[in-house]
Amino acid sequence: MATIEREGGDRTMDDDGRGFGSRPEGCAAPLGPGPADPLPYEGVWRFTAPAVDASVPQARHAVRDLLLRQGAPVSDDLAQGLLLIVSELVTNAVKHAAVLSPTIAVELAVGAEWLRLSVEDNHPYRPTALETDHGRTGGRGLLLVREITHEAGGVCEVDHTASGGKVIWVTLPLKPARFP
């Protein structure tokens, strides 16, 4: 069973998810001054789950439900792409890292104009996106993640963690919410 926690108990983004220091690399600068208070959908949530097959749909449903519950301004196309990204990244962690990483972590950070999804495990191998090979039935998940991310105008990276594992993250732009 996955555990879900909101980091810090309240909104936890530096500068409420606005400003140059807190916006993930690759996101456009704000169009104007943001509201003084954080928007209702802003925050950072972390999901932890065992590295087993059942965690794939659990993580996907948790991300979907969180975005709906928070009222994040995510278009249907972006939501479908994001959920496919969650499925691919969690599946990769379950299939390839479970031996060294019995637990995986999924983190979703939502700012005023962007969202960032990351999947972390304790396996040191950094995957690379494979080219299309029509003779193979698998092995192209990261390529698909990068294509979806690029098409949405986002960024996808793989980094090492301090514990020697890795984190794969994507940052996707949101359409700014309009409030009266």
KOLKE-100852 format. One record per residue: x, z, y of N, C-alpha, C in turn; residue in three letters. Coordinates in steps of 0.02 Angstrom, whole numbers, plus 32768, in hexadecimal, padded with zeros to 4 digits. Each point is the difference from the previous one (the first is absolute). Example, Ala and Ser with C-alpha at 12.3 -4.5 7.8 and 13.67 -1.06 7.14 Angstrom:
<sites>
829481867EE47FD38000803B802D8000803CALA;7FEE7FDC8035802A8003803B7FD980258037SER;
</sites>
This chain:
<sites>
802A80007FC57FD68000803B802C8000803EMET;7FEF7FD9803280267FFB803D7FED803A802FALA;8032801980247FF18031803480097FDD8043THR;7FD48010802E80027FE28042800780368033ILE;802F7FF9802C800780318035800E7FDE8042GLU;7FE8801C8034800E7FE78042803D80268018ARG;80347FDD8010803D802280137FF780278040GLU;8019803C80027FFD802A803B7FBB801E800DGLY;7FCF7FF07FD57FBE801B80097FD87FE08037GLY;801F7FDF802F7FDD7FE0803780247FBE800CASP;7FF07FDF803680227FC1800E804A800D8006ARG;80287FD77FDE804780117FFB802F7FC98019THR;7FE67FCD801F802D7FCC8018802180168040MET;80407FF180068022800E803F7FDD7FD98037ASP;7FF7801F80387FE27FE0803A7FBC7FE27FEEASP;7FDD80207FD17FBD7FE97FEC7FFE7FB77FE9ASP;80387FE77FE580007FBB7FE680077FCC8037GLY;80118016803C80087FD1803780478004801BARG;80127FD2802A80418002802080357FDF7FD5GLY;80377FEF801F80337FD97FDE802280277FC9PHE;800880428006802480277FCE7FDA80097FBFGLY;7FBE7FFE80027FDB800F7FC37FE27FC37FDESER;7FFE7FC780227FE37FC57FE280317FE27FCFARG;7FEA7FEF7FC4802E7FE37FD080207FC08019PRO;803D7FF57FEB80247FC480137FD87FC27FEDGLU;7FFF7FCF802D7FDD7FC27FF27FBA7FFD801DGLY;7FE6803980197FBD7FFF801E80057FF0804ACYS;7FCF7FDD801980007FED80477FF7803D802CALA;80197FFA803D7FF8803680317FB680068014ALA;7FEB803B80147FBA800880147FEF7FD5803BPRO;7FC17FEC80057FEA7FD580367FF780268041LEU;7FF6803E7FFC7FF68029803C800380497FECGLY;7FF2802C8031800280477FEE7FCA80117FCEPRO;801280287FCF7FD080157FCC7FD8803C8018GLY;7FCE80127FDC7FD9803B8013802B803E7FFCPRO;7FED803280278027803E80037FFF80257FBDALA;7FC87FFE7FDD7FF980217FC080097FCE7FC8ASP;801880177FC680067FD37FC77FBB7FE47FEDPRO;80007FC47FE67FC27FE27FE87FEC80237FC0LEU;7FBF80007FF07FE980267FC5801F7FEA7FBEPRO;80187FC37FFB801A7FE87FC1804B80097FF9TYR;8022801A8033804880087FFD8015803C7FD7GLU;80367FF87FDA801C80377FD9802F7FE77FCBGLY;801A802E7FD9802D7FF17FC97FE780267FC3VAL;7FF77FDD7FC97FE8801F7FC280307FED7FC8TRP;800A802E7FD2802D7FF57FC77FDA800E7FC0ARG;80047FD17FD27FDF80057FBF803880057FCCPHE;7FFB80307FD4803080047FC97FD97FF97FBFTHR;80207FE07FCF7FE07FF47FC080347FF87FCAALA;7FED800C7FC3802F7FF47FC9800C7FB57FF8PRO;803A7FED7FE880127FB97FF77FE17FE77FBFALA;7FBE7FFA80007FDA7FE77FC77FCF7FCA8018VAL;7FEA7FD67FD17FD47FC880117FC280158027ASP;7FE380387FEF7FC280168021800B800E804AALA;803E80098016800D800E80467FF87FC2802CSER;80037FC57FE37FFA7FC380287FBA7FFC8020VAL;7FCA80027FDA7FBF7FFE80217FF1803E8029PRO;801B803A7FEB7FF6803C8027801E7FF98046GLN;803D7FE6800480207FF780417FDB7FCD802BALA;7FEC7FC97FE07FDA7FCC80257FBF801D801CARG;7FDC80247FD77FC0801D8016800B80358035HIS;803680277FFA800E80348032800F7FE18044ALA;80277FCA800180107FDE803F7FC07FE3801EVAL;7FD97FDD7FD77FC17FE280187FD28035801CARG;7FF680367FDB7FD28035801680198022803FASP;8041800A8005801D801F803C7FF47FD5803ELEU;800D7FBF7FFA7FF57FD380397FB780008015LEU;7FD37FFF7FD07FB88002800F7FED80428021LEU;801780377FE37FEE8042801A801A800B8046ARG;803C7FE7800F801E800980427FE57FCD8033GLN;7FE07FCC7FE77FE57FCD802E80367FD4801FGLY;80367FF47FDB80367FD6801A7FE87FB9800BALA;80147FDF80367FE97FBC800F80257FCC7FD6PRO;7FF17FFF7FC080207FD27FD17FCF7FCA7FEDVAL;80127FC1800C7FD47FC87FEE7FFB7FFC7FB4SER;7FCD7FDD7FE97FF87FF77FB7803C7FDE7FE2ASP;801A7FCC8021803A7FDC7FE6803D802E7FFBASP;800C802780358039802D80007FF780367FCBLEU;7FC4801B7FF97FF380337FCD800D7FE57FBAALA;7FE77FC47FF2800C7FE37FBE804A7FF57FF3GLN;80247FE7803280487FF77FF9802480427FF5GLY;7FEC80338027802080417FFA7FF3801E7FBBLEU;7FC47FFA7FE67FF0801B7FBE80267FDC7FC9LEU;800A7FBF800880297FDB7FD0804980188003LEU;8018800D803D8044801A8008800680447FDEILE;7FCF802C800A800180427FDF80057FF67FB4VAL;7FD47FD57FE580007FF47FB880437FE77FE7SER;801D7FD0802280407FE37FEB803880338003GLU;8005802580378038802F80087FFA803B7FD0LEU;7FC4801A7FF77FF780387FD2800B7FE97FB8VAL;7FE77FC47FEF800C7FE47FBD804B7FFA7FF3THR;80257FE6803180497FFA7FF7802080447FF4ASN;7FEC80328027801D80437FF77FEF801C7FBBALA;7FC37FF57FE97FEB80197FBE80267FDB7FC9VAL;80057FBE800580207FD87FCB804B80077FFELYS;80208006803A80497FFA8002802480418011HIS;7FDE8032801B8023803C80167FEC803F7FDCALA;7FCC7FFE7FD67FE5803C7FE2803380287FD7ALA;80307FDE7FE2803280237FD880288033802AVAL;80127FEC803D8026802C802C7FD580218035LEU;7FC17FEC80047FD4801A80357FBB800E7FE3SER;7FF6803B7FE57FBE800F7FE37FC880058033PRO;8012800680407FCF8003803680117FCB8034THR;7FCC7FE2801B80097FD080377FDA801B803CILE;80137FE8803B7FDE8014803D7FEB7FC28026ALA;7FC4800280197FE57FCB802B7FF280218043VAL;801A7FE480357FF3801B80437FDF7FCB802AGLU;7FCD801480257FDD7FD4802D8003801F8045LEU;801D7FDD802F8003801680467FD87FCD8028ALA;7FD2801980287FD67FD48028800880138049VAL;80177FCF80278007800A80487FC97FDB8025GLY;8004800080427FCE7FDF80287FFC7FB57FF3ALA;803A7FE17FF280027FB77FFA80227FE77FC1GLU;800F802D7FD080247FEC7FC47FF180317FC8TRP;80107FEB7FC48000802E7FC8803E7FF37FD7LEU;801780347FDF803C7FFB7FD77FF080207FBDARG;800C7FDA7FCB7FF680187FBC804480017FDELEU;800F80377FDE803F80027FDA7FF3801E7FBBSER;80277FE87FD07FFE801A7FBC804780147FEFVAL;8007803F7FEB8043801D7FF4800580187FB7GLU;803A7FF37FE3800F801B7FBD804980157FFFASP;801480207FC98044801A7FFB80307FD37FDAASN;7FEC7FC27FF2802C7FD27FDD802D7FDE8034HIS;80417FFC7FF4802E7FE580327FFF7FB48008PRO;7FE67FDB7FCF80027FB780027FD47FE6803ATYR;801E7FD580297FDB7FE180377FEB7FBA7FEAARG;7FBF7FF57FF77FE97FBE7FE980087FCB8035PRO;80027FC27FE880017FC7802D7FC67FD37FEDTHR;7FE77FDB80327FC87FD37FF3801A7FC47FD9ALA;7FE27FF27FC680147FC77FD87FDD7FC28019LEU;801F7FC87FF67FE27FC080127FCA7FEE7FCDGLU;7FD57FD480147FCA7FEA7FD3801D7FDD7FC3THR;7FEC80187FC680137FE27FC07FC07FFA7FD8ASP;7FE57FC47FFC7FBF7FF67FE1800080117FB5HIS;803B80057FE1800580117FBA7FFA804B7FF3GLY;8005802980347FFB80497FF97FBB80178012ARG;7FE980337FDE7FBE801C80108004803C802ETHR;803A8018800D8008803B802C80407FFB8027GLY;8010803680238040800280247FFD7FE68047GLY;7FC57FF180197FFC7FE680447FD9802D802FARG;7FF6803F7FED7FD9802E8029801D800B8045GLY;8041800A8005801F800C80417FFD7FC0802BLEU;80067FC67FE17FF87FC180247FBA7FFC801ELEU;7FCE80127FD87FBB800080187FF780328039LEU;801D803B7FF97FFB80338035801E7FE58040VAL;803A7FE07FFC80217FE6803C7FD87FC7801FARG;7FE27FD67FD77FD77FC9801B7FC2801A8024GLU;7FDD80307FE27FC5801D801F801480228042ILE;803780257FFF80178023803C80127FCE8036THR;80257FCD7FEF80157FCD80317FC37FDD801EHIS;7FD17FEE7FD57FC47FDD80177FD8802B8032GLU;800080417FF67FDC802E802D80288010803FALA;803E7FE78004802A800E803B802680417FFBGLY;800B80187FC3802180407FF680477FFA7FE8GLY;801B80397FEB804580067FE9800080247FBDVAL;802D7FEB7FD2800780207FBF804A800D7FF4CYS;8011803E7FEB804680127FF48005802E7FC4GLU;803C80037FE48010802F7FCA803B80298018VAL;7FFA80437FFD8035802C8017801080347FCAASP;803C801A8002801380397FD57FE58040801FHIS;7FF080307FD67FEC80418018803B80307FFDTHR;7FFA80388021803680328000800D801B7FB9ALA;7FCD7FFF7FD6800880197FBB801D7FCD7FD0SER;800F7FC38019801D7FCD7FD57FCE7FCF7FE4GLY;7FC0800A800F7FCD7FD17FEA7FF67FC88033GLY;7FC37FE680027FF27FCB802F7FBA8007801BLYS;7FF57FE180397FBE7FFD801E7FF67FB78016VAL;7FC87FE47FEC7FEE7FBC80167FC7800A8031ILE;80077FE3803B7FCD800A80337FED7FBE8021TRP;7FC27FFF80177FE67FC880277FE0801C803EVAL;80087FDC80367FDE8011803F7FD67FC48012THR;7FC0800D800E7FD17FCB80117FDF800F8043LEU;7FF67FCE802A7FDF800C80417FB580077FF8PRO;7FE3802C80277FB8800880047FE77FDE8040LEU;7FC47FEA80007FE27FE8803E7FEF803F8029LYS;80148001803F7FF2803C80287FB5800E8003PRO;7FEF803F7FF87FBA801480047FEA7FFF8049ALA;7FC47FED800C7FE57FFF80447FCC80388005ARG;800C802D802F7FD28037800A7FE37FF98046PHE;7FC0801080087FE17FFA8043801D80318031PRO;
</sites>
